[in-house]
Amino acid sequence: MKAKNLTFVASIASIYVVLTVLFAPISYGWIQFRVSEALTILPFFTPLAIPGLTIGVLIANIFSQAGIPDMIFGPLATLIAAIMTSKIKNKWLVPIPPILVNAIIIGIMLGVLFSSEISIPLAILWVGVGEFGVLYLLGMPLLLALEKRKDIFEKYND
């Protein structure tokens, strides 16, 4: 991997971690509004966002009260969603993979881990609602802004 691409991947990971930790009170738990998830629209522009997001989630989840399971299933969900997002051609559908994949995988994980507090279906619902909110309130405006400057991604797509 070229140095510029490696730097780009590391930048995405870093921004994801900083946003997650900065907004920690709303980033973790079975009710979450993880501001950093707005970045999950980036694979629409470049496949380099896939490892950046996956690494970012892994590092950010070190601070999660869900512990090791969140460090396994969080990056896995992000990897699957990011790969799916990179294949989408309709910009309005870009938020769908992160919403659905995270709702299912993270919802099940949180429902199992916090079963005394929340059922799996309710955890799936809450994660899905949080993802929907972040991606359509923050992610889509970010996508629309970046779309006007998509030339900035071209040097990373060679």
N, CA, C and O atoms as a DFTB+ gen file, in Angstrom:
632 C
 N C O
     1  1       0.854      -1.179       0.000
     2  2       0.000       0.000       0.000
     3  2       0.897       1.239       0.000
     4  3       1.884       1.311       0.731
     5  1       0.533       2.194      -0.824
     6  2       1.286       3.447      -0.903
     7  2       1.158       4.214       0.408
     8  3       0.170       4.082       1.130
     9  1       2.170       5.009       0.696
    10  2       2.194       5.793       1.938
    11  2       0.992       6.733       2.031
    12  3       0.407       6.882       3.104
    13  1       0.621       7.364       0.926
    14  2      -0.520       8.293       0.959
    15  2      -1.812       7.548       1.276
    16  3      -2.676       8.068       1.982
    17  1      -1.941       6.333       0.756
    18  2      -3.141       5.546       1.041
    19  2      -3.165       5.073       2.488
    20  3      -4.212       5.085       3.134
    21  1      -2.028       4.665       2.984
    22  2      -1.921       4.247       4.379
    23  2      -2.249       5.411       5.313
    24  3      -2.920       5.232       6.330
    25  1      -1.780       6.576       4.967
    26  2      -2.074       7.781       5.745
    27  2      -3.575       8.093       5.716
    28  3      -4.158       8.490       6.725
    29  1      -4.180       7.911       4.559
    30  2      -5.614       8.146       4.416
    31  2      -6.419       7.172       5.288
    32  3      -7.347       7.581       5.986
    33  1      -6.063       5.902       5.244
    34  2      -6.719       4.878       6.063
    35  2      -6.566       5.225       7.544
    36  3      -7.536       5.169       8.300
    37  1      -5.354       5.580       7.954
    38  2      -5.100       5.941       9.354
    39  2      -5.880       7.186       9.762
    40  3      -6.337       7.290      10.901
    41  1      -6.030       8.120       8.845
    42  2      -6.797       9.340       9.146
    43  2      -8.265       9.026       9.405
    44  3      -8.860       9.550      10.347
    45  1      -8.840       8.180       8.580
    46  2     -10.239       7.789       8.780
    47  2     -10.398       7.080      10.120
    48  3     -11.322       7.370      10.880
    49  1      -9.486       6.145      10.402
    50  2      -9.541       5.424      11.679
    51  2      -9.430       6.391      12.848
    52  3     -10.175       6.286      13.822
    53  1      -8.510       7.322      12.749
    54  2      -8.298       8.294      13.829
    55  2      -9.515       9.184      14.056
    56  3      -9.921       9.417      15.195
    57  1     -10.082       9.673      12.979
    58  2     -11.261      10.537      13.102
    59  2     -12.414       9.752      13.737
    60  3     -13.141      10.274      14.581
    61  1     -12.566       8.506      13.322
    62  2     -13.627       7.669      13.892
    63  2     -13.429       7.508      15.409
    64  3     -14.371       7.674      16.185
    65  1     -12.214       7.189      15.814
    66  2     -11.925       6.990      17.242
    67  2     -12.162       8.280      18.022
    68  3     -12.824       8.261      19.060
    69  1     -11.633       9.388      17.537
    70  2     -11.779      10.667      18.246
    71  2     -13.248      11.035      18.409
    72  3     -13.667      11.434      19.496
    73  1     -14.035      10.907      17.346
    74  2     -15.462      11.247      17.435
    75  2     -16.201      10.313      18.401
    76  3     -17.081      10.751      19.143
    77  1     -15.844       9.042      18.386
    78  2     -16.512       8.091      19.279
    79  2     -16.189       8.394      20.732
    80  3     -17.088       8.444      21.571
    81  1     -14.924       8.593      21.032
    82  2     -14.502       8.836      22.409
    83  2     -14.955      10.222      22.882
    84  3     -15.374      10.384      24.028
    85  1     -14.870      11.204      22.005
    86  2     -15.302      12.562      22.359
    87  2     -16.773      12.585      22.780
    88  3     -17.152      13.294      23.713
    89  1     -17.584      11.809      22.087
    90  2     -19.006      11.732      22.396
    91  2     -19.357      10.428      23.113
    92  3     -20.440       9.875      22.918
    93  1     -18.432       9.941      23.946
    94  2     -18.581       8.650      24.626
    95  2     -19.929       8.445      25.321
    96  3     -20.484       7.351      25.226
    97  1     -20.472       9.429      26.005
    98  2     -21.748       9.189      26.696
    99  2     -22.885       8.734      25.768
   100  3     -23.809       8.050      26.210
   101  1     -22.818       9.110      24.499
   102  2     -23.868       8.683      23.573
   103  2     -23.355       7.681      22.537
   104  3     -24.099       7.278      21.644
   105  1     -22.085       7.277      22.655
   106  2     -21.478       6.369      21.684
   107  2     -21.577       4.900      22.062
   108  3     -21.489       4.033      21.192
   109  1     -21.758       4.609      23.334
   110  2     -21.718       3.227      23.806
   111  2     -23.020       2.865      24.508
   112  3     -23.771       3.737      24.943
   113  1     -23.271       1.571      24.610
   114  2     -24.458       1.083      25.291
   115  2     -25.506       0.620      24.301
   116  3     -25.284       0.662      23.091
   117  1     -26.653       0.177      24.807
   118  2     -27.666      -0.346      23.903
   119  2     -28.551       0.744      23.334
   120  3     -29.303       0.498      22.390
   121  1     -28.478       1.933      23.884
   122  2     -29.074       3.101      23.232
   123  2     -27.890       3.997      22.881
   124  3     -27.220       4.528      23.766
   125  1     -27.640       4.160      21.592
   126  2     -26.469       4.934      21.195
   127  2     -26.749       5.780      19.964
   128  3     -27.533       5.416      19.088
   129  1     -26.085       6.906      19.936
   130  2     -26.112       7.815      18.795
   131  2     -24.650       8.114      18.509
   132  3     -24.136       9.171      18.874
   133  1     -23.985       7.164      17.846
   134  2     -22.548       7.246      17.618
   135  2     -22.270       8.171      16.439
   136  3     -22.374       7.768      15.280
   137  1     -21.916       9.409      16.749
   138  2     -21.670      10.448      15.753
   139  2     -20.677       9.967      14.686
   140  3     -20.828      10.282      13.506
   141  1     -19.682       9.218      15.100
   142  2     -18.652       8.718      14.183
   143  2     -19.223       7.822      13.089
   144  3     -18.595       7.656      12.043
   145  1     -20.396       7.243      13.310
   146  2     -21.006       6.380      12.299
   147  2     -21.390       7.147      11.036
   148  3     -21.641       6.535       9.998
   149  1     -21.438       8.461      11.108
   150  2     -21.683       9.259       9.899
   151  2     -20.608       8.979       8.850
   152  3     -20.849       9.112       7.650
   153  1     -19.423       8.593       9.314
   154  2     -18.312       8.303       8.397
   155  2     -18.523       7.026       7.587
   156  3     -17.796       6.775       6.626
   157  1     -19.511       6.220       7.967
   158  2     -19.724       4.963       7.246
   159  2     -20.249       5.177       5.822
   160  3     -20.470       4.211       5.092
   161  1     -20.447       6.423       5.434
   162  2     -20.813       6.715       4.040
   163  2     -19.559       6.765       3.150
   164  3     -19.667       6.742       1.924
   165  1     -18.382       6.834       3.765
   166  2     -17.141       7.012       3.001
   167  2     -16.822       5.895       1.999
   168  3     -16.227       6.192       0.962
   169  1     -17.181       4.630       2.246
   170  2     -16.905       3.616       1.210
   171  2     -17.627       3.870      -0.114
   172  3     -17.259       3.291      -1.136
   173  1     -18.639       4.717      -0.106
   174  2     -19.303       5.131      -1.338
   175  2     -18.303       5.838      -2.258
   176  3     -18.414       5.763      -3.481
   177  1     -17.338       6.516      -1.666
   178  2     -16.357       7.296      -2.424
   179  2     -15.044       6.557      -2.666
   180  3     -14.424       6.732      -3.716
   181  1     -14.612       5.736      -1.713
   182  2     -13.329       5.061      -1.845
   183  2     -13.294       3.771      -1.032
   184  3     -13.769       3.740       0.103
   185  1     -12.738       2.714      -1.605
   186  2     -12.615       1.460      -0.852
   187  2     -11.609       1.564       0.303
   188  3     -11.603       0.712       1.192
   189  1     -10.774       2.585       0.298
   190  2      -9.819       2.764       1.396
   191  2     -10.517       3.081       2.718
   192  3      -9.930       2.946       3.791
   193  1     -11.765       3.500       2.624
   194  2     -12.527       3.760       3.850
   195  2     -12.846       2.459       4.582
   196  3     -13.068       2.476       5.793
   197  1     -12.872       1.343       3.876
   198  2     -13.237       0.058       4.499
   199  2     -12.253      -0.304       5.618
   200  3     -12.692      -0.519       6.747
   201  1     -10.945      -0.382       5.354
   202  2     -10.038      -0.693       6.471
   203  2      -9.975       0.436       7.494
   204  3      -9.817       0.176       8.687
   205  1     -10.096       1.686       7.048
   206  2     -10.055       2.818       7.982
   207  2     -11.173       2.740       9.002
   208  3     -10.936       2.909      10.198
   209  1     -12.389       2.486       8.544
   210  2     -13.538       2.374       9.442
   211  2     -13.416       1.153      10.344
   212  3     -13.704       1.224      11.539
   213  1     -12.990       0.036       9.769
   214  2     -12.878      -1.202      10.539
   215  2     -11.858      -1.057      11.670
   216  3     -12.116      -1.465      12.803
   217  1     -10.718      -0.483      11.361
   218  2      -9.681      -0.257      12.379
   219  2     -10.170       0.766      13.405
   220  3      -9.946       0.603      14.604
   221  1     -10.830       1.808      12.936
   222  2     -11.358       2.823      13.838
   223  2     -12.342       2.242      14.842
   224  3     -12.292       2.570      16.027
   225  1     -13.232       1.381      14.372
   226  2     -14.206       0.743      15.270
   227  2     -13.494      -0.158      16.271
   228  3     -13.829      -0.159      17.455
   229  1     -12.522      -0.916      15.804
   230  2     -11.766      -1.792      16.709
   231  2     -11.143      -0.990      17.847
   232  3     -11.271      -1.359      19.014
   233  1     -10.476       0.093      17.510
   234  2      -9.809       0.919      18.526
   235  2     -10.840       1.610      19.424
   236  3     -10.684       1.630      20.645
   237  1     -11.880       2.171      18.829
   238  2     -12.909       2.868      19.620
   239  2     -13.593       1.918      20.596
   240  3     -13.953       2.318      21.703
   241  1     -13.772       0.669      20.195
   242  2     -14.478      -0.286      21.040
   243  2     -13.626      -0.827      22.186
   244  3     -14.127      -1.570      23.030
   245  1     -12.369      -0.469      22.223
   246  2     -11.544      -0.789      23.392
   247  2     -12.147      -0.118      24.625
   248  3     -12.031      -0.628      25.740
   249  1     -12.787       1.025      24.415
   250  2     -13.352       1.806      25.512
   251  2     -14.805       1.428      25.836
   252  3     -15.418       2.032      26.716
   253  1     -15.345       0.455      25.145
   254  2     -16.737       0.052      25.321
   255  2     -16.922      -0.813      26.563
   256  3     -16.069      -1.639      26.884
   257  1     -18.041      -0.619      27.260
   258  2     -18.351      -1.455      28.411
   259  2     -18.729      -2.871      27.980
   260  3     -18.820      -3.765      28.821
   261  1     -18.950      -3.088      26.683
   262  2     -19.260      -4.425      26.181
   263  2     -17.996      -5.268      26.018
   264  3     -18.087      -6.469      25.764
   265  1     -16.818      -4.656      26.160
   266  2     -15.544      -5.377      26.193
   267  2     -15.172      -6.105      24.921
   268  3     -15.421      -5.630      23.814
   269  1     -14.571      -7.267      25.101
   270  2     -14.052      -8.070      23.993
   271  2     -15.108      -8.369      22.927
   272  3     -14.800      -8.270      21.739
   273  1     -16.343      -8.731      23.301
   274  2     -17.326      -8.978      22.239
   275  2     -17.511      -7.775      21.308
   276  3     -17.685      -7.943      20.101
   277  1     -17.473      -6.577      21.865
   278  2     -17.622      -5.378      21.033
   279  2     -16.390      -5.152      20.161
   280  3     -16.487      -4.571      19.080
   281  1     -15.243      -5.608      20.628
   282  2     -14.018      -5.481      19.831
   283  2     -13.975      -6.524      18.706
   284  3     -13.189      -6.396      17.767
   285  1     -14.808      -7.537      18.804
   286  2     -14.895      -8.557      17.748
   287  2     -16.049      -8.245      16.798
   288  3     -15.859      -8.123      15.588
   289  1     -17.254      -8.117      17.370
   290  2     -18.449      -7.972      16.529
   291  2     -18.612      -6.571      15.945
   292  3     -19.185      -6.425      14.866
   293  1     -18.119      -5.535      16.635
   294  2     -18.191      -4.178      16.094
   295  2     -17.417      -4.033      14.791
   296  3     -17.983      -3.601      13.787
   297  1     -16.127      -4.387      14.788
   298  2     -15.371      -4.308      13.526
   299  2     -15.912      -5.244      12.443
   300  3     -15.894      -4.907      11.259
   301  1     -16.391      -6.417      12.855
   302  2     -16.966      -7.346      11.879
   303  2     -18.194      -6.739      11.204
   304  3     -18.325      -6.789       9.981
   305  1     -19.088      -6.171      12.004
   306  2     -20.282      -5.526      11.443
   307  2     -19.884      -4.372      10.521
   308  3     -20.454      -4.201       9.443
   309  1     -18.916      -3.597      10.951
   310  2     -18.461      -2.459      10.143
   311  2     -17.843      -2.927       8.830
   312  3     -18.108      -2.350       7.776
   313  1     -17.028      -3.962       8.893
   314  2     -16.399      -4.503       7.684
   315  2     -17.461      -4.963       6.685
   316  3     -17.398      -4.618       5.505
   317  1     -18.428      -5.736       7.155
   318  2     -19.493      -6.228       6.269
   319  2     -20.279      -5.049       5.675
   320  3     -20.501      -4.993       4.466
   321  1     -20.694      -4.115       6.529
   322  2     -21.469      -2.965       6.057
   323  2     -20.669      -2.096       5.090
   324  3     -21.208      -1.610       4.095
   325  1     -19.393      -1.903       5.381
   326  2     -18.554      -1.058       4.520
   327  2     -18.358      -1.686       3.145
   328  3     -18.383      -0.988       2.131
   329  1     -18.165      -2.992       3.110
   330  2     -18.028      -3.675       1.814
   331  2     -19.331      -3.535       1.023
   332  3     -19.309      -3.250      -0.175
   333  1     -20.461      -3.736       1.697
   334  2     -21.752      -3.584       1.026
   335  2     -21.952      -2.146       0.535
   336  3     -22.420      -1.926      -0.582
   337  1     -21.598      -1.182       1.366
   338  2     -21.747       0.233       1.005
   339  2     -20.917       0.579      -0.219
   340  3     -21.355       1.357      -1.067
   341  1     -19.721       0.010      -0.320
   342  2     -18.837       0.319      -1.449
   343  2     -19.417      -0.157      -2.781
   344  3     -18.988       0.306      -3.838
   345  1     -20.374      -1.064      -2.746
   346  2     -20.988      -1.602      -3.978
   347  2     -22.230      -0.822      -4.412
   348  3     -22.731      -1.017      -5.520
   349  1     -22.725       0.055      -3.546
   350  2     -23.959       0.780      -3.831
   351  2     -23.699       1.939      -4.801
   352  3     -22.714       2.666      -4.675
   353  1     -24.587       2.086      -5.750
   354  2     -24.456       3.164      -6.745
   355  2     -25.422       4.318      -6.485
   356  3     -25.159       5.443      -6.911
   357  1     -26.530       4.064      -5.799
   358  2     -27.535       5.088      -5.507
   359  2     -27.209       5.728      -4.156
   360  3     -27.295       5.070      -3.118
   361  1     -26.840       6.993      -4.168
   362  2     -26.392       7.665      -2.947
   363  2     -27.420       7.640      -1.823
   364  3     -27.045       7.643      -0.651
   365  1     -28.699       7.615      -2.152
   366  2     -29.748       7.636      -1.125
   367  2     -29.851       6.309      -0.385
   368  3     -30.447       6.242       0.690
   369  1     -29.268       5.246      -0.959
   370  2     -29.293       3.932      -0.323
   371  2     -28.025       3.642       0.482
   372  3     -27.944       2.622       1.167
   373  1     -27.051       4.524       0.403
   374  2     -25.767       4.327       1.083
   375  2     -25.911       4.047       2.587
   376  3     -25.178       3.206       3.106
   377  1     -26.810       4.707       3.297
   378  2     -26.939       4.438       4.743
   379  2     -27.532       3.074       5.102
   380  3     -27.391       2.625       6.240
   381  1     -28.181       2.420       4.165
   382  2     -28.914       1.189       4.485
   383  2     -28.012       0.070       5.029
   384  3     -28.352      -0.502       6.065
   385  1     -26.881      -0.274       4.391
   386  2     -26.067      -1.362       4.958
   387  2     -25.602      -1.121       6.403
   388  3     -25.746      -2.020       7.231
   389  1     -25.049       0.059       6.739
   390  2     -24.647       0.241       8.143
   391  2     -25.835       0.161       9.111
   392  3     -25.704      -0.355      10.221
   393  1     -26.981       0.670       8.684
   394  2     -28.156       0.622       9.561
   395  2     -28.552      -0.827       9.818
   396  3     -28.674      -1.244      10.970
   397  1     -28.750      -1.588       8.761
   398  2     -29.225      -2.964       8.907
   399  2     -28.201      -3.891       9.545
   400  3     -28.526      -4.646      10.461
   401  1     -26.976      -3.835       9.066
   402  2     -25.951      -4.747       9.586
   403  2     -25.677      -4.473      11.060
   404  3     -25.601      -5.408      11.857
   405  1     -25.530      -3.209      11.431
   406  2     -25.287      -2.883      12.836
   407  2     -26.498      -3.214      13.705
   408  3     -26.343      -3.730      14.811
   409  1     -27.697      -2.922      13.212
   410  2     -28.894      -3.236      13.988
   411  2     -28.925      -4.723      14.317
   412  3     -29.196      -5.104      15.456
   413  1     -28.652      -5.553      13.337
   414  2     -28.729      -7.002      13.545
   415  2     -27.556      -7.516      14.386
   416  3     -27.770      -8.126      15.433
   417  1     -26.324      -7.274      13.938
   418  2     -25.161      -7.847      14.627
   419  2     -24.955      -7.225      16.007
   420  3     -24.821      -7.942      16.998
   421  1     -24.928      -5.911      16.072
   422  2     -24.685      -5.242      17.356
   423  2     -25.914      -5.373      18.255
   424  3     -25.778      -5.527      19.468
   425  1     -27.097      -5.313      17.677
   426  2     -28.315      -5.504      18.460
   427  2     -28.348      -6.863      19.136
   428  3     -28.666      -6.961      20.321
   429  1     -28.022      -7.912      18.392
   430  2     -27.981      -9.257      18.981
   431  2     -26.910      -9.324      20.058
   432  3     -27.157      -9.846      21.145
   433  1     -25.725      -8.801      19.770
   434  2     -24.635      -8.836      20.748
   435  2     -25.046      -8.125      22.043
   436  3     -24.858      -8.663      23.135
   437  1     -25.604      -6.923      21.919
   438  2     -26.004      -6.167      23.114
   439  2     -27.160      -6.846      23.837
   440  3     -27.203      -6.851      25.068
   441  1     -28.093      -7.414      23.091
   442  2     -29.202      -8.133      23.701
   443  2     -28.737      -9.329      24.507
   444  3     -29.285      -9.626      25.569
   445  1     -27.726     -10.014      23.999
   446  2     -27.165     -11.157      24.725
   447  2     -26.377     -10.678      25.947
   448  3     -26.541     -11.212      27.044
   449  1     -25.530      -9.680      25.755
   450  2     -24.694      -9.187      26.864
   451  2     -25.493      -8.520      27.972
   452  3     -25.166      -8.668      29.149
   453  1     -26.533      -7.790      27.605
   454  2     -27.323      -7.049      28.586
   455  2     -28.736      -7.629      28.695
   456  3     -29.704      -6.884      28.847
   457  1     -28.850      -8.947      28.617
   458  2     -30.159      -9.602      28.586
   459  2     -31.026      -9.301      29.807
   460  3     -32.251      -9.396      29.734
   461  1     -30.406      -8.941      30.920
   462  2     -31.204      -8.607      32.100
   463  2     -31.820      -7.210      31.976
   464  3     -32.750      -6.872      32.709
   465  1     -31.301      -6.403      31.049
   466  2     -31.786      -5.034      30.878
   467  2     -32.632      -4.840      29.622
   468  3     -33.512      -3.981      29.590
   469  1     -32.365      -5.642      28.586
   470  2     -33.027      -5.424      27.300
   471  2     -33.111      -6.737      26.530
   472  3     -32.213      -7.575      26.611
   473  1     -34.196      -6.906      25.785
   474  2     -34.355      -8.098      24.949
   475  2     -33.605      -7.894      23.632
   476  3     -33.285      -6.766      23.257
   477  1     -33.333      -8.983      22.948
   478  2     -32.635      -8.894      21.661
   479  2     -33.444      -8.076      20.643
   480  3     -32.875      -7.198      19.995
   481  1     -34.750      -8.331      20.481
   482  2     -35.491      -7.509      19.503
   483  2     -35.467      -6.011      19.839
   484  3     -35.367      -5.175      18.941
   485  1     -35.557      -5.681      21.109
   486  2     -35.519      -4.275      21.495
   487  2     -34.135      -3.678      21.255
   488  3     -34.018      -2.528      20.831
   489  1     -33.089      -4.459      21.525
   490  2     -31.720      -3.988      21.268
   491  2     -31.515      -3.752      19.773
   492  3     -30.908      -2.756      19.378
   493  1     -32.017      -4.660      18.948
   494  2     -31.929      -4.491      17.487
   495  2     -32.640      -3.209      17.074
   496  3     -32.123      -2.433      16.270
   497  1     -33.824      -2.995      17.626
   498  2     -34.585      -1.789      17.306
   499  2     -33.823      -0.532      17.703
   500  3     -33.705       0.396      16.903
   501  1     -33.300      -0.488      18.938
   502  2     -32.602       0.714      19.413
   503  2     -31.332       0.997      18.615
   504  3     -31.055       2.147      18.273
   505  1     -30.567      -0.042      18.318
   506  2     -29.354       0.167      17.517
   507  2     -29.745       0.663      16.133
   508  3     -29.121       1.581      15.601
   509  1     -30.769       0.066      15.552
   510  2     -31.234       0.492      14.231
   511  2     -31.716       1.931      14.210
   512  3     -31.418       2.676      13.278
   513  1     -32.458       2.322      15.233
   514  2     -32.947       3.705      15.320
   515  2     -31.781       4.681      15.455
   516  3     -31.764       5.725      14.804
   517  1     -30.810       4.342      16.299
   518  2     -29.626       5.200      16.462
   519  2     -28.842       5.333      15.166
   520  3     -28.431       6.431      14.790
   521  1     -28.635       4.209      14.484
   522  2     -27.911       4.231      13.208
   523  2     -28.680       5.036      12.163
   524  3     -28.098       5.833      11.428
   525  1     -29.977       4.821      12.107
   526  2     -30.811       5.558      11.150
   527  2     -30.675       7.060      11.392
   528  3     -30.482       7.835      10.456
   529  1     -30.778       7.458      12.652
   530  2     -30.664       8.873      13.001
   531  2     -29.330       9.466      12.603
   532  3     -29.271      10.518      11.968
   533  1     -28.267       8.793      12.977
   534  2     -26.929       9.304      12.659
   535  2     -26.711       9.365      11.151
   536  3     -26.214      10.364      10.631
   537  1     -27.080       8.303      10.458
   538  2     -26.779       8.258       9.028
   539  2     -27.627       9.197       8.186
   540  3     -27.151       9.734       7.186
   541  1     -28.862       9.398       8.575
   542  2     -29.676      10.312       7.768
   543  2     -29.589      11.763       8.246
   544  3     -29.801      12.681       7.454
   545  1     -29.283      11.985       9.518
   546  2     -29.142      13.363      10.011
   547  2     -27.730      13.920       9.824
   548  3     -27.559      15.118       9.601
   549  1     -26.725      13.058       9.913
   550  2     -25.330      13.500       9.787
   551  2     -24.629      12.904       8.566
   552  3     -23.912      13.608       7.855
   553  1     -24.832      11.624       8.328
   554  2     -24.144      10.948       7.227
   555  2     -24.547      11.440       5.844
   556  3     -23.690      11.674       4.992
   557  1     -25.851      11.598       5.617
   558  2     -26.297      12.065       4.299
   559  2     -25.854      13.499       4.009
   560  3     -25.400      13.767       2.896
   561  1     -25.967      14.431       4.959
   562  2     -25.412      15.766       4.675
   563  2     -23.904      15.715       4.394
   564  3     -23.403      16.456       3.547
   565  1     -23.185      14.841       5.105
   566  2     -21.754      14.677       4.832
   567  2     -21.547      14.130       3.427
   568  3     -20.694      14.624       2.690
   569  1     -22.313      13.122       3.050
   570  2     -22.210      12.549       1.711
   571  2     -22.490      13.605       0.647
   572  3     -21.754      13.708      -0.334
   573  1     -23.540      14.382       0.834
   574  2     -23.898      15.413      -0.153
   575  2     -22.820      16.490      -0.259
   576  3     -22.543      16.993      -1.348
   577  1     -22.215      16.839       0.872
   578  2     -21.120      17.826       0.861
   579  2     -19.889      17.252       0.169
   580  3     -19.247      17.936      -0.628
   581  1     -19.559      16.006       0.469
   582  2     -18.374      15.381      -0.134
   583  2     -18.578      15.090      -1.616
   584  3     -17.622      15.092      -2.392
   585  1     -19.814      14.843      -2.003
   586  2     -20.106      14.565      -3.405
   587  2     -19.714      15.749      -4.293
   588  3     -19.294      15.568      -5.436
   589  1     -19.853      16.933      -3.765
   590  2     -19.467      18.135      -4.505
   591  2     -17.951      18.241      -4.647
   592  3     -17.447      18.952      -5.516
   593  1     -17.237      17.529      -3.789
   594  2     -15.769      17.546      -3.801
   595  2     -15.192      16.143      -3.930
   596  3     -14.132      15.854      -3.375
   597  1     -15.884      15.266      -4.663
   598  2     -15.425      13.882      -4.755
   599  2     -14.059      13.750      -5.431
   600  3     -13.433      12.691      -5.381
   601  1     -13.611      14.824      -6.056
   602  2     -12.279      14.825      -6.651
   603  2     -11.186      14.589      -5.604
   604  3     -10.102      14.109      -5.935
   605  1     -11.469      14.926      -4.348
   606  2     -10.458      14.708      -3.302
   607  2     -10.190      13.226      -3.070
   608  3      -9.144      12.863      -2.532
   609  1     -11.128      12.364      -3.471
   610  2     -10.953      10.912      -3.294
   611  2     -10.238      10.270      -4.479
   612  3      -9.719       9.160      -4.364
   613  1     -10.210      10.960      -5.613
   614  2      -9.635      10.360      -6.829
   615  2      -8.183       9.973      -6.679
   616  3      -7.761       8.949      -7.217
   617  1      -7.407      10.765      -5.962
   618  2      -5.990      10.436      -5.816
   619  2      -5.762       9.217      -4.940
   620  3      -4.662       8.664      -4.912
   621  1      -6.802       8.795      -4.223
   622  2      -6.692       7.594      -3.387
   623  2      -7.296       6.369      -4.058
   624  3      -7.206       5.263      -3.525
   625  1      -7.892       6.551      -5.188
   626  2      -8.537       5.443      -5.890
   627  2      -7.716       4.913      -7.066
   628  3      -8.232       4.179      -7.909
   629  1      -6.448       5.285      -7.118
   630  2      -5.624       4.798      -8.245
   631  2      -4.956       3.483      -7.929
   632  3      -4.232       2.942      -8.765
